[in-house]
Each structure stands twice: as structure tokens, then as C-alpha cells.
Amino acid sequence: MKLESRFWMVQNGEKVFGRGPCILLKTIDRLGSLNKAAKELNMSYSKAWSIINRAERVLGYSLLERETGGIDGGGSYLTSEGKAIIKAYEGFCKEAEESAEEIFKKHFKDI
């Protein structure tokens, strides 16, 4: 038997950041585009934009730098805060899952 868990940050009952936004940011970072990331994740552009916009609004800082149109077609790039929240979230999840696994073993070792 195995324990599975998911973590997300909530403020005033509103989900702000978790696994989905983390995957979205990492995909944007890899592809250099919110639109391309949304397509790869089978998500509408408006849904992807809404996820990022809500997180930025509640967190109080930008996760992406956006370049509109132009000759090269623009793109989106992670800010230093965007990179930092990914690192912090993934580090927290790894440590929390390891701790939770130990607690799970302690309480369910005989079941």
C-alpha cells in the first residue's frame, strides 16, 4: 500500500498555487510561450492565462515576463520569483511526501 498526497497553497479559500500551476510554469519556461504551453497541456489559452493571472494577483508579484508580438512573435518567460516559487514548491512537496510516508508507515505498518 502506498500513500498519495497533493499540496496546494490557498488564500481566503482561493487556490493560488499547486501542482497544476507548477507544471504550467515549467512548460512555459521550456517552450517560452504561454500559448504553446497551454496547447501542449491540452488547455485553452484563456484557462492558462487565468491560472497565471490569479496566482500573480494573490501572490502580489509577477510569475511571467511577457513580450507581445513583433517580428519574433513575442513569448513568455519566468521571472526570478516564478523560478523561485517552482523551486520552493517542489522542494516542499518532496520533503513533505517523505515525512508523510514515514508517518504513514508508522500508523499503517500492521494493516
C-alpha positions in Angstrom: 0.0 0.0 0.0 1.2 3.5 -0.8 0.2 7.0 0.3 -0.5 9.7 -2.3 -0.9 13.3 -1.5 -1.2 16.7 -3.2 -0.4 20.1 -1.8 -1.6 23.5 -2.9 -1.5 26.9 -1.4 -4.8 28.6 -0.6 -5.6 32.2 0.5 -9.0 33.2 1.6 -10.4 29.9 0.3 -9.0 30.5 -3.2 -6.5 28.1 -4.7 -3.3 30.0 -5.6 -0.6 27.6 -6.4 -0.1 23.8 -6.6 0.8 21.0 -9.0 -1.1 22.3 -12.0 0.2 25.9 -12.0 3.7 24.5 -11.3 3.5 22.2 -14.3 2.2 25.1 -16.4 5.1 27.4 -15.4 7.7 24.7 -16.1 6.1 24.1 -19.5 6.1 27.9 -20.2 9.8 28.0 -19.2 10.7 25.2 -21.5 8.7 26.4 -24.5 9.0 30.2 -24.0 5.3 30.7 -24.6 2.1 30.6 -22.6 0.1 29.8 -25.8 2.4 26.8 -26.7 2.4 25.6 -23.1 -1.4 25.7 -23.0 -1.6 23.7 -26.2 0.9 21.1 -25.1 -1.1 20.7 -21.8 -4.4 20.4 -23.8 -5.7 23.6 -22.0 -7.3 26.6 -23.5 -5.1 29.8 -23.6 -7.7 31.6 -21.5 -7.6 28.9 -18.8 -3.8 29.0 -18.7 -3.9 32.8 -18.6 -6.5 32.7 -15.8 -4.4 30.3 -13.7 -1.3 32.5 -14.0 -3.2 35.8 -13.6 -5.0 34.5 -10.4 -1.7 33.3 -8.9 0.1 36.6 -9.7 -2.8 38.7 -8.2 -3.0 36.7 -5.0 0.8 36.4 -4.6 1.4 40.0 -5.3 4.1 39.6 -7.9 4.7 38.6 -11.5 5.5 35.0 -12.4 6.0 35.7 -16.1 7.5 38.4 -18.2 5.6 38.8 -21.4 6.8 40.0 -24.7 4.0 40.8 -27.2 4.1 40.2 -30.9 6.7 41.7 -33.1 9.0 40.1 -35.6 9.9 37.2 -33.4 6.3 36.7 -32.3 6.8 37.5 -28.6 6.8 35.0 -25.8 6.6 34.5 -22.0 9.5 33.9 -19.7 9.6 33.1 -16.0 10.6 35.9 -13.6 13.1 35.2 -10.8 10.0 34.9 -8.5 8.4 32.4 -10.9 11.6 30.3 -10.8 11.8 30.6 -7.0 8.2 29.5 -6.4 8.7 26.4 -8.5 11.9 25.5 -6.6 10.2 26.2 -3.2 7.0 24.2 -4.1 8.9 21.2 -5.5 11.3 21.2 -2.5 8.4 21.4 0.0 6.5 18.7 -1.8 9.5 16.3 -1.8 10.2 16.9 1.9 6.5 16.7 2.9 6.0 13.5 0.9 9.0 11.9 2.6 7.7 12.9 6.0 4.2 11.8 5.2 5.5 8.4 4.0 7.3 7.9 7.3 4.2 8.8 9.3 2.1 6.6 7.1 4.4 3.6 7.7 4.3 4.3 11.5 0.5 4.3 11.6 -0.3 1.6 9.0 2.6 -0.8 9.3 0.3 -3.6 10.5 -2.6 -3.0 8.1 
